[in-house]
């Protein structure tokens, strides 16, 4: 348990950051789920729009330190190719 004033403050800050990061991760997952659902439905326009909306959210996750840049880069690359494949099928 935290004893010093500094360690108590750090514990409070840690809880606050945890809550903010958890919310941000959840928001990112929601955007990714919308892209996945649009791809699964086969709607090219909806998939492209959802992907366009998800890109800045993922980038924000990187800048805020929630996700690693290579992870986001990989996810965006794979999603982009899947959205493009939906367009090719239609």
N, C-alpha and C positions, 0 to 999 in steps of 0.2 A: 504494500500500500504506500502511496505517496506520502512523504513526511514533510519535506521542505516546501516553502511557498512556491518556488520555481517548479518543482516536480508536480505539485498540485495544478498549477497553471498549465503545464505541458499536458497533463492528463485531460484537462478540460478542452484544450485546443485539439487534442487528438480525437476526442469524441465528436467535436464539431466537424472537423475535417472528414472523419469517417462517415458521418451522416451526409455531408455534401457530396462526397465522392460516390457514396452508395446511390444517391439520387441521380447523379450524373451517369453512372454506369447503367442504371435502370432505364434512363431516358435514351441512351445510346442503343441499348438492346431493343427498345420499342421501335426505334427508327429502322434497325436492321430487320426486325420481324416484319415490318410493313413492306420492306423490299422483298423479303422472302415470299410473303403472301402474294405480292403482285406477280412475281416470277412464276409461282405455282399456278396462279390463275391463267397465265398465258397472255395477260394484257400488256402489250409492249409499251403503250403510252403511260399506263399507271406505274409500270416497273421503272421506266426511265425517270418519271417524276419523283417516285419514292427514293430512287438512288440519288437523284440530284439533291433532295432534301436531307439525305443521310450523310452525304459527304462533309458538309461543314460541321455537323454534330460530331462526327468521328475526329475531325481535325481539332475540334475544341477539346475533345478528350485527351488528345496528345499534348496540346499546349498546357492543359491543366494538370498533366502528370498522372491521369487516371489510367491511360493505356500507353503502351510502348509504340513508338512511331513505326517500327517494322511490322508490328502486329496489325496496325491500322492500314498500312500500305498493302499488306498481304490481303486483308479483308476487302479493301476497295478494289484491288486488282481482280480478285476472284468474282466479286459481285458484278463488276463491269463486264467481265467476259460472259457471265450468265445472262445479264440483261441484253447484251449484244446477241446472244444465242436465241433469246426469245424473239428478238426482232427478225432474226434470220428465218426462224420457223414460220413467222406470220406472213 
